[in-house]
Amino acid sequence: MAVVAKVRKETQWSVTELAKKLGEDQSMCSKMLFVDEHATPAIKARLDESAIDFESAYLLAHQTAAEQDQIASLGKIKREQVKRLVKGN
C-alpha cells in the first residue's frame, strides 16, 4: 500500500491513471490510498502480520485512531468480528 502512495506522489498520477498503470482496479487503488493515509501504525502492522485482512483494515481506517488502536490490540481478528465491532460504534 505504501508503495502505491509513493508511486502516486512521485508521478502525480490520478487514481484512474495509477490503477491503469499498475493493472489494478480503480476502487482497490482508492482503498489502498485511503488505508495508507488513515490507518494507524497499529492497524498497518496487523495488516503486515496478516492478523487482519485488507478489507478489515479498510473498514477500520474509517474509525478514530483510538478505536483503531483498541481493535488492533486484540491481535488476530476475523473480518466478521471487525464488521460487528465497527457496526457497534
C-alpha positions as CSV (number, residue, x, y, z in Angstrom):
1,M,0.0,0.0,0.0
2,A,2.7,2.5,0.9
3,V,4.3,1.7,-2.5
4,V,1.1,2.8,-4.3
5,A,1.0,6.0,-2.3
6,K,4.7,6.6,-3.0
7,V,4.2,6.0,-6.8
8,R,1.2,8.3,-6.9
9,K,3.1,11.1,-5.0
10,E,6.2,10.7,-7.3
11,T,4.2,10.6,-10.5
12,Q,1.3,12.8,-9.7
13,W,-1.0,10.3,-11.5
14,S,-4.7,10.4,-10.9
15,V,-6.2,7.3,-9.2
16,T,-7.6,6.2,-12.6
17,E,-4.2,6.5,-14.2
18,L,-2.4,4.9,-11.3
19,A,-4.8,1.9,-11.4
20,K,-4.3,1.6,-15.2
21,K,-0.5,1.7,-15.0
22,L,-0.4,-0.8,-12.1
23,G,-3.0,-3.1,-13.7
24,E,-5.2,-2.8,-10.6
25,D,-8.9,-2.0,-10.1
26,Q,-9.5,1.7,-9.5
27,S,-11.6,1.1,-6.4
28,M,-8.8,-1.1,-5.0
29,C,-6.2,1.7,-5.6
30,S,-8.5,4.2,-3.9
31,K,-8.9,1.8,-0.9
32,M,-5.1,1.3,-0.7
33,L,-4.5,5.0,-0.7
34,F,-7.2,5.5,2.0
35,V,-5.7,2.9,4.3
36,D,-2.3,4.3,3.8
37,E,-3.5,7.7,4.7
38,H,-6.0,6.9,7.5
39,A,-5.0,3.7,9.2
40,T,-2.9,3.9,12.4
41,P,0.5,2.3,12.5
42,A,-1.0,-0.4,14.7
43,I,-3.6,-1.3,12.1
44,K,-0.9,-1.3,9.4
45,A,1.3,-3.6,11.5
46,R,-1.6,-6.0,12.0
47,L,-2.2,-6.0,8.2
48,D,1.5,-6.6,7.5
49,E,1.4,-9.5,10.1
50,S,-1.7,-10.9,8.4
51,A,-3.5,-10.6,11.7
52,I,-6.3,-8.7,9.8
53,D,-7.2,-8.8,6.1
54,F,-7.2,-5.8,3.8
55,E,-10.9,-5.2,3.8
56,S,-10.8,-5.2,7.6
57,A,-8.1,-2.6,7.6
58,Y,-10.1,-0.5,5.2
59,L,-13.2,-0.7,7.5
60,L,-11.0,0.2,10.5
61,A,-9.4,3.1,8.7
62,H,-12.7,4.9,8.9
63,Q,-12.7,4.7,12.7
64,T,-11.0,7.1,15.1
65,A,-7.3,6.4,15.9
66,A,-8.3,5.4,19.4
67,E,-10.8,2.9,18.1
68,Q,-8.4,1.5,15.6
69,D,-5.7,1.0,18.2
70,Q,-8.1,-0.6,20.6
71,I,-9.2,-3.1,18.0
72,A,-5.5,-3.6,16.8
73,S,-4.6,-4.6,20.4
74,L,-6.9,-7.6,20.1
75,G,-4.4,-9.3,17.9
76,K,-5.6,-11.6,15.1
77,I,-9.2,-10.8,14.3
78,K,-11.5,-12.0,11.6
79,R,-13.4,-9.8,9.2
80,E,-16.8,-10.7,10.6
81,Q,-15.6,-9.7,14.1
82,V,-14.3,-6.3,12.7
83,K,-17.7,-5.7,11.0
84,R,-19.5,-6.3,14.3
85,L,-17.1,-4.1,16.2
86,V,-17.4,-1.3,13.7
87,K,-21.2,-1.6,13.4
88,G,-21.4,-1.3,17.2
89,N,-19.8,2.2,17.0
